[in-house]
């Protein structure tokens, strides 16, 4: 099945976005992305990201929180 991906364009882009995954009692594990321009949230819970330099990433579900730097809420 080939579903169309629906991205939300971030205007303005997020300066950075950090996904926090559980990592035991001390501190969560962090995965960071810079200059995020678009996000697609999938039914599975994964996130697809597009960055200003054209790179793309798939963030796997299971994160416990997301931190980001943006001038305003975008969605």
C-alpha positions as CSV (number, residue, x, y, z in Angstrom):
1,X,0.0,0.0,0.0
2,X,1.5,3.4,-1.0
3,X,-0.1,6.1,1.1
4,X,0.5,9.8,0.3
5,X,2.6,11.5,2.9
6,X,1.1,14.7,4.3
7,X,3.7,17.1,5.6
8,X,3.1,20.2,7.7
9,X,5.4,22.9,6.5
10,X,6.9,24.8,9.4
11,X,6.9,28.6,8.8
12,X,9.1,29.7,10.4
13,X,11.2,26.5,10.6
14,X,12.2,25.1,14.0
15,X,15.8,26.0,14.9
16,X,16.1,22.5,16.4
17,X,14.0,19.6,17.5
18,X,15.0,17.0,20.1
19,X,13.2,13.6,20.6
20,X,13.6,12.1,24.1
21,X,13.5,8.3,24.4
22,X,13.4,6.4,27.7
23,X,16.9,5.4,28.9
24,X,16.6,4.1,32.4
25,X,16.1,6.1,35.6
26,X,18.9,8.6,35.2
27,X,18.2,10.5,31.9
28,X,16.5,10.0,28.6
29,X,18.3,9.4,25.4
30,X,18.1,12.4,23.0
31,X,18.0,12.5,19.2
32,X,18.5,16.1,17.8
33,X,17.7,17.6,14.4
34,X,18.6,21.1,13.2
35,X,16.5,23.5,11.0
36,X,13.4,21.4,10.7
37,X,11.2,22.8,7.9
38,X,8.4,20.1,7.6
39,X,7.0,17.2,9.6
40,X,4.7,14.3,8.8
41,X,3.2,12.4,11.7
42,X,2.3,8.9,10.7
43,X,-0.5,6.7,12.2
44,X,2.3,4.4,13.5
45,X,3.6,7.2,15.7
46,X,6.7,7.7,13.6
47,X,7.6,11.2,12.4
48,X,9.2,12.1,9.1
49,X,11.2,15.2,9.1
50,X,12.6,17.5,6.3
51,X,15.5,19.8,7.1
52,X,16.5,23.1,5.4
53,X,19.5,21.5,3.8
54,X,17.3,18.9,2.1
55,X,18.1,16.0,4.4
56,X,15.3,13.8,5.6
57,X,14.9,11.6,8.7
58,X,12.4,9.1,10.0
59,X,12.0,9.2,13.8
60,X,10.8,5.9,15.3
61,X,7.9,5.8,17.7
62,X,8.5,5.3,21.4
63,X,9.7,8.8,22.3
64,X,8.4,10.2,25.6
65,X,8.6,13.9,24.7
66,X,9.7,16.4,22.1
67,X,11.5,19.7,22.8
68,X,12.0,22.3,20.1
69,X,13.0,25.9,19.5
70,X,10.4,27.9,17.4
71,X,9.0,31.4,17.5
72,X,5.4,30.1,17.7
73,X,3.3,26.9,17.7
74,X,3.0,25.6,14.1
75,X,0.5,22.7,14.4
